[in-house]
Amino acid sequence: MNQLLQIDRLANRYFAMRHGHSLANEQAIIVSDPQNGCSGFGLSEQGSVQVKQSLRQASMLDAGTMIVCSDFRRARETAEIAHSWLGCAAPIAVELRLRERNFGEFELTADSGYEDVWRQDKTNPDGRWRGVESVNRVMRRVTSLIREIDERYCDAKILLVSHGDALQILQTAFARRAATDHRQLEHLHTAEIRRLHLSPPE
């Protein structure tokens, strides 16, 4: 499930950035279907401000940073601000494996539904309760991306612009823990940038 388990150390430095506060956050609804999230529900005004504030404090990132982002509008807009702010030389790479976790029947419903899904995650990491994408499936796709980037580049700074659950599960993979543990790790706030460290192998 976790394609990082066979790696002792990574060739690149990875940074997770959750998209800024979005119109979906503003409405307190779940937007996880590409049909809704790729064209609509971009950043709110608050979100744009948040992203710039985070970048102002991100001294570890510079023009040499490579940005890889989800194709959802809120992530793309976050990545575009980051790209301009940092003056990145490389173009933004849009990557479907960084998409929001698909929350199935919870689409466009109140975001209080997240808690119901997370309770299910603890006991059934491969389940698709109410059409929700399983945590193990999310872990497979996000870690396969890291594996691919690491085989292609060396000594690069990679900024991964994605979503709450996708990044939560990715940092769980970096910690070499089961996907069922993803809510036990400190979650990323909107627009937060966090360095991802691969835990030593056991």
C-alpha positions as CSV (number, residue, x, y, z in Angstrom):
1,M,0.0,0.0,0.0
2,N,2.8,2.4,1.0
3,Q,5.4,2.6,-1.8
4,L,7.8,4.4,0.5
5,L,8.3,1.4,2.8
6,Q,11.1,0.0,0.6
7,I,13.0,3.3,0.5
8,D,15.7,4.0,3.1
9,R,16.1,7.7,2.2
10,L,14.7,10.0,-0.4
11,A,16.6,11.8,-3.1
12,N,14.6,15.0,-2.8
13,R,13.2,17.3,-0.2
14,Y,9.4,17.3,0.0
15,F,7.1,20.0,1.3
16,A,3.3,19.6,1.7
17,M,1.1,22.7,1.2
18,R,-2.6,22.5,1.8
19,H,-4.6,24.8,-0.4
20,G,-5.8,28.0,1.1
21,H,-9.3,28.6,2.5
22,S,-11.7,27.9,-0.3
23,L,-15.3,28.7,-1.3
24,A,-16.2,25.2,-0.2
25,N,-14.7,25.9,3.2
26,E,-16.6,29.1,3.3
27,Q,-19.8,27.3,2.7
28,A,-18.8,24.4,5.0
29,I,-19.5,21.8,2.4
30,I,-17.6,18.8,1.0
31,V,-16.4,19.3,-2.6
32,S,-14.4,16.2,-3.7
33,D,-15.8,15.2,-7.1
34,P,-13.6,16.5,-10.0
35,Q,-16.8,17.5,-11.9
36,N,-17.3,20.1,-9.1
37,G,-13.8,20.8,-7.8
38,C,-11.8,21.2,-11.0
39,S,-13.8,24.1,-12.4
40,G,-15.5,25.6,-9.3
41,F,-15.0,26.3,-5.6
42,G,-11.6,28.1,-5.9
43,L,-9.9,30.1,-3.2
44,S,-11.9,32.6,-1.1
45,E,-10.5,36.0,-0.5
46,Q,-9.3,34.8,2.9
47,G,-7.6,31.9,1.2
48,S,-5.5,34.1,-1.1
49,V,-4.3,36.1,1.9
50,Q,-3.5,32.9,3.8
51,V,-1.4,31.5,1.0
52,K,0.7,34.7,0.7
53,Q,1.2,34.8,4.5
54,S,2.4,31.2,4.5
55,L,4.8,31.9,1.6
56,R,6.1,35.0,3.4
57,Q,7.3,32.7,6.2
58,A,8.5,29.9,4.0
59,S,12.2,30.7,4.0
60,M,13.1,27.1,2.9
61,L,11.5,27.6,-0.5
62,D,13.0,29.6,-3.4
63,A,12.9,30.1,-7.1
64,G,14.4,26.6,-7.6
65,T,11.3,24.9,-6.0
66,M,9.3,22.6,-8.3
67,I,5.6,22.8,-7.7
68,V,3.3,19.8,-8.2
69,C,-0.4,20.3,-7.6
70,S,-3.8,18.8,-7.7
71,D,-6.0,19.8,-10.7
72,F,-8.8,21.0,-8.4
73,R,-9.3,24.8,-8.8
74,R,-8.5,25.7,-5.2
75,A,-5.2,23.8,-5.4
76,R,-4.3,25.2,-8.8
77,E,-4.9,28.8,-7.6
78,T,-2.8,28.2,-4.5
79,A,0.0,26.8,-6.7
80,E,-0.2,29.8,-9.1
81,I,0.2,32.2,-6.2
82,A,3.2,30.2,-4.9
83,H,4.7,30.0,-8.3
84,S,4.5,33.8,-8.8
85,W,5.6,34.6,-5.3
86,L,8.7,32.4,-5.4
87,G,9.5,33.2,-9.0
88,C,9.8,29.6,-9.9
89,A,11.7,28.7,-13.0
90,A,10.0,25.4,-13.7
91,P,6.3,25.4,-14.7
92,I,3.7,24.0,-12.4
93,A,3.1,20.3,-12.9
94,V,-0.6,19.3,-12.5
95,E,-0.9,15.9,-11.1
96,L,-4.2,13.9,-10.7
97,R,-2.7,11.7,-7.9
98,L,-2.8,14.8,-5.7
99,R,-6.5,15.2,-6.1
100,E,-8.9,15.5,-3.1
101,R,-10.0,12.2,-1.6
102,N,-13.3,11.4,-3.2
103,F,-16.0,11.4,-0.5
104,G,-18.7,9.7,-2.6
105,E,-22.2,10.3,-1.3
106,F,-21.1,13.1,0.9
107,E,-20.4,15.4,-2.1
108,L,-21.9,18.9,-1.6
109,T,-23.1,18.0,1.9
110,A,-22.1,19.5,5.2
111,D,-18.4,19.1,6.1
112,S,-19.4,17.5,9.4
113,G,-19.6,14.3,7.4
114,Y,-15.8,14.1,7.4
115,E,-15.9,12.8,11.0
116,D,-18.2,10.0,10.1
117,V,-15.8,8.9,7.3
118,W,-12.8,9.1,9.6
119,R,-14.4,6.8,12.1
120,Q,-14.9,4.2,9.4
121,D,-11.2,4.6,8.3
122,K,-10.0,3.3,11.6
123,T,-11.6,-0.1,11.1
124,N,-11.8,-0.6,7.4
125,P,-9.0,1.0,5.4
126,D,-10.0,-0.8,2.2
127,G,-13.7,-0.1,2.5
128,R,-15.8,2.1,0.2
129,W,-18.5,3.1,2.7
130,R,-21.1,5.3,1.0
131,G,-18.8,5.4,-2.1
132,V,-15.9,7.1,-0.3
133,E,-12.4,6.4,-1.6
134,S,-10.6,4.2,0.8
135,V,-7.6,5.5,2.8
136,N,-5.4,2.7,1.4
137,R,-6.3,3.7,-2.2
138,V,-5.4,7.3,-1.4
139,M,-2.1,6.1,0.1
140,R,-1.3,4.1,-3.0
141,R,-1.8,7.0,-5.3
142,V,0.1,9.6,-3.3
143,T,3.0,7.4,-2.5
144,S,3.3,6.2,-6.1
145,L,3.7,9.8,-7.1
146,I,6.6,10.4,-4.6
147,R,8.3,7.2,-5.8
148,E,8.0,8.4,-9.4
149,I,9.4,11.9,-8.6
150,D,12.2,10.4,-6.6
151,E,13.3,8.2,-9.4
152,R,13.3,11.1,-11.9
153,Y,14.9,13.9,-9.9
154,C,17.7,14.3,-7.4
155,D,18.3,17.0,-4.7
156,A,15.3,19.0,-5.7
157,K,12.8,20.9,-3.6
158,I,9.3,19.7,-4.3
159,L,6.3,21.6,-3.1
160,L,3.2,19.4,-3.2
161,V,0.0,21.5,-3.3
162,S,-3.0,19.3,-2.4
163,H,-5.9,18.7,0.0
164,G,-6.5,17.9,3.7
165,D,-7.0,14.2,3.5
166,A,-4.6,13.5,0.7
167,L,-1.8,15.3,2.5
168,Q,-2.8,13.8,5.9
169,I,-2.5,10.3,4.4
170,L,0.8,11.2,2.6
171,Q,2.4,12.4,5.8
172,T,1.3,9.2,7.5
173,A,3.1,7.3,4.7
174,F,6.2,9.3,5.4
175,A,5.9,8.3,9.0
176,R,5.8,4.7,7.8
177,R,2.5,4.2,9.6
178,A,-0.7,2.5,8.5
179,A,-3.2,4.6,6.6
180,T,-5.7,4.0,9.5
181,D,-3.5,6.2,11.7
182,H,-3.9,9.3,9.5
183,R,-6.0,11.2,12.0
184,Q,-3.5,10.6,14.8
185,L,-0.9,12.9,13.2
186,E,-1.2,16.7,13.4
187,H,-3.4,17.9,10.6
188,L,-2.4,20.7,8.2
189,H,-4.4,23.9,8.3
190,T,-5.4,25.6,5.2
191,A,-2.4,27.2,3.4
192,E,0.0,25.6,5.8
193,I,3.4,24.5,4.4
194,R,5.1,21.6,6.2
195,R,8.4,19.7,5.4
196,L,7.8,16.0,5.1
197,H,10.5,13.8,6.7
198,L,10.7,10.1,5.9
199,S,11.0,8.2,9.1
200,P,13.9,5.8,9.5
201,P,13.1,2.2,8.5
202,E,12.5,-0.1,11.5
